[in-house]
Amino acid sequence: MFAAGGALAMLGLGFASVPLYRLFCETTGFGGTTQRVDEAQAATVAVSGETVSIRFDANVERGMAWQFKPLQTTDTVSIGARDMAIFTAKNLSDKPITGTATFNVEPEQAGRYFNKIQCFCFTEQTLRPGEEVRMPVIYYVDPAILKDPEAKDIEQITLSYTFHPALDQPVANDGGKALDRAQTGG
């Protein structure tokens, strides 16, 4: 009886571990996880006189026939001030593709201070064949970073995204030949 109860408890813990880990990362910024805030929260932030460089990185999972890149690779922003980065994505295939972006911030200790107000990464993105779109991210760096002894001397933060096919989207399993054909038009 105890063994069955223990097995059920372990099974339940296994299912709960993913959402609990995600909540932990979102709350603490662990592993470079950024924070998500709404307009009301963002409106209460004071702008400091300090600046930080933000570097933007864009990647696509191998076999996903998208081109994805930032319009600019770096920007210098005032800590506490809202700013916007624009990324572009283009479907290089002849079929609609739905993608989901994962993200992180480096150095990891900056994750808890990097706040996104609006981001394409909050929802799945579907691009029609050949469609190209602009994808904005509205964000700010919390001035509390200046009081954190482990983060106050950070000069550059990297915001990195990787697009993956949505769970119901197949990835080309042909060594990337479909992606090569889409990129070269052949």
SERO-4910 file (N, C-alpha, C, O; in steps of 0.05 Angstrom, whole numbers):
BEGIN
 pado doro    nc1    nc2    nc3   cac1   cac2   cac3    cc1    cc2    cc3    oc1    oc2    oc3
  Met    A     17    -24      0      0      0      0     18     25      0     13     44    -15
  Phe    A     38     25     17     56     48     19     72     51     -7     77     74    -16
  Ala    A     79     29    -20     94     30    -45     77     43    -67     87     59    -82
  Ala    A     52     35    -68     34     47    -89     30     76    -84     29     92   -102
  Gly    A     26     84    -58     23    112    -52     48    128    -58     46    151    -68
  Gly    A     71    116    -53     96    129    -59    100    133    -89    109    153    -98
  Ala    A     92    112   -104     95    113   -133     76    135   -144     84    150   -162
  Leu    A     52    137   -134     33    158   -143     44    185   -136     41    204   -152
  Ala    A     55    188   -112     66    214   -104     89    222   -123     91    245   -131
  Met    A    107    203   -129    129    209   -147    119    216   -175    130    234   -188
  Leu    A     99    202   -185     87    208   -211     76    236   -211     80    252   -230
  Gly    A     61    244   -190     50    271   -188     72    292   -187     70    313   -199
  Leu    A     93    286   -172    115    305   -170    129    308   -197    138    330   -204
  Gly    A    131    286   -212    143    288   -239    127    306   -257    139    322   -272
  Phe    A    100    304   -256     84    322   -273     84    351   -263     83    369   -280
  Ala    A     87    355   -237     87    382   -226    114    396   -229    116    420   -227
  Ser    A    135    380   -233    162    392   -233    167    412   -255    180    432   -251
  Val    A    156    407   -279    161    426   -302    148    453   -296    161    473   -298
  Pro    A    122    454   -289    110    480   -283    122    494   -259    125    518   -258
  Leu    A    130    478   -239    142    490   -215    170    501   -222    177    523   -212
  Tyr    A    185    487   -238    211    497   -246    208    522   -263    223    541   -259
  Arg    A    189    523   -281    184    547   -298    177    570   -280    187    592   -284
  Leu    A    159    566   -260    151    587   -241    176    597   -226    179    621   -222
  Phe    A    192    579   -217    217    586   -202    235    604   -220    245    624   -210
  Cys    A    239    595   -245    256    611   -263    245    638   -269    259    658   -269
  Glu    A    218    640   -273    206    665   -279    207    684   -255    209    708   -259
  Thr    A    205    673   -232    205    690   -208    233    700   -201    236    723   -192
  Thr    A    253    682   -204    280    689   -196    299    699   -218    320    710   -212
  Gly    A    291    694   -243    309    700   -265    330    679   -269    349    683   -284
  Phe    A    327    656   -255    346    634   -257    350    626   -286    331    624   -301
  Gly    A    375    620   -293    381    610   -320    377    631   -342    374    624   -365
  Gly    A    376    657   -334    373    678   -354    344    682   -363    339    695   -383
  Thr    A    325    672   -347    297    676   -353    289    705   -348    294    716   -327
  Thr    A    277    718   -368    269    746   -366    243    748   -350    230    728   -346
  Gln    A    236    772   -343    211    777   -328    191    788   -348    197    801   -368
  Arg    A    165    783   -342    143    793   -359    127    812   -342    118    805   -320
  Val    A    123    837   -352    108    857   -337     87    869   -355     88    867   -379
  Asp    A     67    881   -342     46    894   -358     51    924   -359     69    934   -346
  Glu    A     34    938   -374     38    967   -377     37    982   -351     53   1000   -346
  Ala    A     19    974   -333     17    988   -307     42    985   -291     52   1004   -279
  Gln    A     54    961   -290     79    957   -275    102    973   -288    117    986   -274
  Ala    A    103    973   -314    124    988   -329    122   1018   -324    143   1031   -324
  Ala    A     98   1028   -321     94   1057   -318    105   1067   -291    110   1091   -288
  Thr    A    110   1050   -272    120   1058   -246    150   1059   -243    161   1067   -222
  Val    A    164   1051   -264    194   1049   -263    207   1076   -269    200   1090   -288
  Ala    A    226   1083   -252    241   1108   -256    265   1103   -273    278   1082   -271
  Val    A    271   1122   -290    294   1120   -308    319   1130   -294    319   1152   -282
  Ser    A    340   1114   -294    365   1123   -282    382   1137   -302    376   1138   -326
  Gly    A    404   1149   -293    423   1162   -312    443   1143   -323    460   1151   -340
  Glu    A    442   1117   -315    461   1097   -325    451   1084   -350    427   1083   -355
  Thr    A    470   1075   -366    463   1060   -391    475   1032   -391    493   1026   -376
  Val    A    464   1016   -408    474    989   -412    471    982   -442    452    990   -455
  Ser    A    489    966   -452    488    957   -480    471    931   -480    475    913   -464
  Ile    A    453    930   -500    437    906   -504    445    894   -531    445    908   -551
  Arg    A    452    869   -531    459    855   -556    436    836   -562    426    822   -544
  Phe    A    428    835   -587    406    818   -596    416    795   -613    432    799   -631
  Asp    A    407    771   -606    415    747   -619    391    732   -629    371    730   -614
  Ala    A    391    721   -653    368    707   -665    377    681   -678    397    680   -693
  Asn    A    363    659   -671    370    633   -682    344    618   -690    322    625   -681
  Val    A    348    599   -707    325    582   -716    334    553   -713    357    546   -720
  Glu    A    317    536   -702    323    507   -700    330    496   -727    317    502   -747
  Arg    A    350    479   -727    358    466   -752    335    452   -766    319    438   -753
  Gly    A    332    457   -792    310    444   -807    285    461   -809    267    455   -824
  Met    A    284    483   -793    260    501   -795    266    521   -817    285    536   -815
  Ala    A    249    522   -837    254    539   -861    246    568   -856    229    579   -870
  Trp    A    258    580   -836    254    608   -830    281    623   -830    302    611   -824
  Gln    A    280    648   -838    303    666   -834    294    684   -811    271    695   -812
  Phe    A    310    688   -791    303    704   -768    327    720   -759    349    708   -755
  Lys    A    323    746   -755    346    763   -748    337    789   -735    314    798   -740
  Pro    A    354    802   -719    347    828   -708    353    849   -729    371    846   -746
  Leu    A    338    871   -729    344    894   -747    371    907   -740    386    915   -757
  Gln    A    377    908   -714    403    918   -705    413    899   -684    398    888   -668
  Thr    A    439    895   -683    451    875   -665    456    886   -637    457    870   -618
  Thr    A    460    912   -634    464    923   -608    450    950   -605    444    964   -625
  Asp    A    444    957   -580    431    983   -574    440    991   -546    443    974   -529
  Thr    A    445   1016   -542    451   1026   -515    426   1039   -504    415   1057   -517
  Val    A    417   1031   -481    392   1040   -469    397   1051   -441    415   1043   -427
  Ser    A    380   1070   -434    381   1080   -406    367   1060   -388    345   1050   -395
  Ile    A    379   1053   -366    367   1034   -348    341   1046   -337    341   1068   -327
  Gly    A    320   1030   -339    293   1039   -330    276   1050   -352    252   1051   -349
  Ala    A    288   1058   -375    272   1069   -397    263   1046   -415    277   1027   -420
  Arg    A    238   1049   -425    228   1030   -444    243   1033   -471    250   1055   -479
  Asp    A    247   1010   -484    259   1011   -510    246    989   -527    233    971   -516
  Met    A    251    990   -553    239    970   -571    261    959   -589    277    974   -601
  Ala    A    261    933   -591    278    919   -611    260    907   -631    238    897   -625
  Ile    A    268    907   -656    253    895   -678    269    872   -690    292    874   -696
  Phe    A    255    849   -692    266    826   -705    250    821   -731    226    829   -732
  Thr    A    262    809   -751    246    801   -775    247    771   -777    267    758   -771
  Ala    A    225    760   -787    224    731   -793    212    728   -820    193    742   -828
  Lys    A    223    709   -835    213    703   -862    210    673   -865    229    658   -859
  Asn    A    187    664   -875    182    636   -882    195    631   -909    186    643   -929
  Leu    A    215    614   -910    229    608   -935    217    584   -950    228    576   -971
  Ser    A    195    573   -940    184    549   -952    158    556   -968    150    579   -970
  Asp    A    147    535   -980    122    538   -995     98    528   -978     76    524   -990
  Lys    A    101    526   -952     80    518   -934     79    536   -910     99    548   -902
  Pro    A     55    540   -898     54    556   -873     70    542   -851     69    517   -849
  Ile    A     83    557   -835     98    546   -813     92    562   -788     92    587   -788
  Thr    A     86    548   -767     80    560   -741    104    555   -723    113    532   -720
  Gly    A    115    576   -710    138    573   -693    133    585   -666    115    602   -662
  Thr    A    149    576   -647    149    586   -620    177    594   -612    196    579   -618
  Ala    A    181    617   -600    207    627   -593    213    621   -564    197    627   -546
  Thr    A    237    609   -559    247    607   -532    267    630   -529    278    640   -549
  Phe    A    274    637   -504    291    660   -500    307    657   -475    300    642   -457
  Asn    A    328    672   -473    343    675   -448    360    700   -450    363    712   -471
  Val    A    371    707   -427    388    731   -424    414    722   -412    415    705   -394
  Glu    A    436    733   -422    463    729   -411    474    756   -405    470    775   -420
  Pro    A    489    759   -384    495    740   -363    469    733   -348    451    749   -346
  Glu    A    469    709   -337    445    698   -323    435    717   -302    410    720   -299
  Gln    A    452    729   -286    443    746   -264    428    771   -274    415    784   -257
  Ala    A    428    777   -300    413    799   -310    384    792   -316    367    810   -319
  Gly    A    378    766   -317    351    757   -324    329    768   -307    308    775   -316
  Arg    A    335    769   -281    314    779   -262    309    809   -266    289    819   -255
  Tyr    A    326    824   -280    323    852   -284    314    860   -312    308    883   -317
  Phe    A    313    840   -330    305    846   -357    275    841   -360    266    818   -358
  Asn    A    260    862   -364    231    861   -363    219    865   -391    225    885   -404
  Lys    A    203    846   -400    189    849   -426    160    856   -422    146    843   -407
  Ile    A    152    877   -435    124    887   -434    108    874   -457     85    865   -453
  Gln    A    120    873   -480    107    861   -504    129    845   -519    151    854   -522
  Cys    A    121    821   -528    141    805   -542    127    784   -560    106    772   -552
  Phe    A    138    780   -583    128    759   -601    131    731   -588    118    712   -597
  Cys    A    148    729   -569    154    703   -556    131    695   -537    132    672   -527
  Phe    A    112    713   -532     90    706   -514     70    687   -527     54    674   -514
  Thr    A     70    686   -554     50    670   -569     63    656   -593     85    664   -601
  Glu    A     50    636   -604     60    624   -628     57    643   -652     39    660   -652
  Gln    A     75    641   -671     75    658   -695     72    640   -720     87    621   -723
  Thr    A     52    646   -736     48    631   -761     55    649   -785     44    671   -787
  Leu    A     72    640   -802     79    654   -827     70    638   -851     75    614   -853
  Arg    A     57    652   -869     49    639   -895     74    636   -912     95    648   -907
  Pro    A     72    620   -933     95    616   -951    106    642   -961     91    659   -972
  Gly    A    131    647   -958    144    671   -968    139    696   -951    150    717   -957
  Glu    A    122    694   -931    115    718   -915    138    727   -898    153    711   -886
  Glu    A    142    753   -896    162    765   -879    148    785   -860    132    801   -869
  Val    A    154    783   -834    141    801   -815    162    814   -797    184    804   -793
  Arg    A    154    836   -785    170    850   -765    159    842   -738    134    842   -734
  Met    A    176    835   -719    168    826   -693    181    844   -671    205    842   -666
  Pro    A    165    861   -658    176    878   -638    177    865   -610    162    847   -603
  Val    A    196    875   -594    199    868   -566    201    895   -552    219    911   -558
  Ile    A    183    900   -533    184    925   -517    194    916   -489    182    898   -477
  Tyr    A    215    929   -480    228    919   -455    240    943   -440    242    965   -450
  Tyr    A    249    937   -416    266    956   -401    283    939   -381    276    917   -374
  Val    A    305    951   -373    322    939   -352    316    953   -326    318    978   -324
  Asp    A    308    937   -306    300    948   -280    324    962   -266    346    950   -265
  Pro    A    320    986   -256    342   1000   -243    352    986   -218    374    992   -208
  Ala    A    337    967   -208    347    951   -185    373    936   -191    387    928   -173
  Ile    A    379    933   -217    404    919   -225    428    935   -214    449    923   -209
  Leu    A    425    961   -211    448    978   -202    454    973   -172    476    981   -163
  Lys    A    436    961   -157    440    956   -128    448    928   -123    455    921   -100
  Asp    A    448    910   -143    455    882   -139    485    880   -143    496    885   -164
  Pro    A    500    872   -122    529    870   -124    538    851   -145    560    854   -156
  Glu    A    522    830   -152    530    811   -172    524    820   -201    533    809   -220
  Ala    A    507    842   -203    498    850   -230    504    879   -236    502    888   -259
  Lys    A    511    895   -216    514    924   -220    535    932   -240    534    954   -252
  Asp    A    555    915   -245    577    922   -263    573    910   -291    592    911   -307
  Ile    A    550    900   -297    545    888   -323    545    911   -344    530    931   -340
  Glu    A    560    908   -365    562    929   -386    545    921   -410    537    939   -425
  Gln    A    541    895   -414    525    887   -437    508    863   -430    517    844   -416
  Ile    A    483    864   -439    464    842   -435    457    831   -462    451    846   -481
  Thr    A    457    805   -465    449    792   -491    421    780   -488    416    764   -470
  Leu    A    403    789   -505    376    777   -507    376    759   -531    380    768   -553
  Ser    A    373    733   -526    375    713   -547    349    698   -550    336    690   -531
  Tyr    A    341    695   -576    317    680   -582    324    657   -601    342    659   -618
  Thr    A    309    635   -598    311    613   -617    283    605   -624    266    599   -607
  Phe    A    277    605   -650    250    596   -660    251    566   -665    270    555   -677
  His    A    230    553   -655    226    524   -659    199    520   -672    181    536   -669
  Pro    A    196    498   -688    170    493   -699    151    487   -676    158    475   -656
  Ala    A    126    496   -679    106    489   -658    104    459   -656    112    444   -675
  Leu    A     94    449   -634     94    420   -629     81    404   -651     89    381   -656
  Asp    A     61    415   -665     47    399   -686     60    404   -714     49    395   -734
  Gln    A     83    418   -715     97    423   -740    120    404   -743    137    402   -725
  Pro    A    122    390   -766    145    373   -770    170    389   -777    168    411   -789
  Val    A    193    379   -770    219    391   -777    230    374   -800    228    349   -799
  Ala    A    242    387   -820    253    372   -842    274    352   -831    292    360   -816
  Asn    A    272    327   -839    291    307   -830    307    297   -854    312    273   -858
  Asp    A    316    316   -870    331    310   -894    359    323   -894    370    328   -915
  Gly    A    370    327   -870    396    339   -868    397    368   -876    418    379   -881
  Gly    A    374    382   -876    373    410   -882    369    416   -911    371    440   -919
  Lys    A    365    396   -928    363    401   -957    338    418   -964    340    435   -982
  Ala    A    316    414   -950    292    430   -955    298    459   -948    290    477   -963
  Leu    A    312    464   -927    319    491   -919    338    503   -940    335    527   -948
  Asp    A    358    487   -949    377    497   -969    362    505   -995    367    525  -1007
  Arg    A    343    488  -1003    327    493  -1027    311    519  -1024    309    535  -1042
  Ala    A    299    522  -1000    282    546   -995    299    571   -995    290    592  -1005
  Gln    A    324    570   -985    341    593   -984    352    601  -1011    357    624  -1017
  Thr    A    356    581  -1028    368    587  -1054    347    589  -1076    353    595  -1099
  Gly    A    321    584  -1069    300    586  -1088    297    561  -1106    283    561  -1126
  Gly    A    312    539  -1099    311    515  -1116    299    493  -1104    298    471  -1116
***
